[in-house]
Amino acid sequence: MKLGNFLAIDPDDQRKGLPSFGKLDEVVFYEYFKQKEELYSIANLIRLTLEDKAINQKLIQLNDVDEEEIYAKEGKVLYRLHKI
């Protein structure tokens, strides 16, 4: 659904998408809209981190982080990676 929200926001795409996107969807979309290489790099690093079973176990064991209060541009996975 999130991709459908982004599709509705994308000025370069003529497909309809999901019109009931939120303000945060729009903020995130335009943050990366012209930075596709940075987005690809972050997504790839998240993917590689989650595929590493040893690192993934350590991330699961981290209980000292209040997940609701985290804001990190690269997301919670990479934010938590700094803690191990």
N, C-alpha and C positions, 0 to 999 in steps of 0.2 A: 504494500500500500504506500509506503514511503516513496518508492520510485514513481508511483503514479502521481503523488503530490508534486514531486520535483518536475515531472513531465508537464503538469499544468502550469508551472511557473516558468519553464524554459522558453524564452522568447525566440530561440532558434529552431524550435520543434513545432510543427504544425498539428501534431496529434493532440487530442483533447486532454487527456490526463484526468486526475480527480480534482474537481474544482473546490472542494472543501478543505484545502490545505490551511495549516495554521501559520501564524506570524513567524514562529521559530523555524518552520520549514523554509520559509522565504529567506530568513536571515542566513541559515546554513547554506542554502542553495547559492545565494549570491556571494557568500564568503569564498566558495570554491569554484564558482562558475568560470572564471578566467584563469584558474590555477589548477588545471587538470593534472599536471605533472606532480604537484605537491599532494593532491588528493590520491593519486595512484600510489605514490610513495608511502603515505600513511596507511592506506588500505592494505598494501602489500606487507608492511611491517606488522600490522595487526594479524593478518592471515598467517604469517610465518610464526608469530608468537603463539598463536592458538594451536598451531600444528605441532609445536614442540611439547611433548608430553611432560617432560621434567619441569619446564617453565610453567606450563599450564597448572600442574599440581601445586606449585609454589604460589601461584596467583590465587588459586582456590583457597589456600590456607590463610591468606591474608584476611584477618577479621578486624583489624584496627582502623579501617577506613570507613567513615560514614558515607556510603555510596550516594546518598541524596545531596550531599554538600559538595560533591566534586564537580568542578567545571575545568575541563582541560580540552584545549583545541583538538588534540589528537584522540580524545576519548578515554574512557575508563580503563580499557585494557592496557594501553601504553602508559597511562598515568600510574597504574598499579605496578607496572614493570619496573619503574624507578625505585620502588620500595623493596625489591628483592635483591 
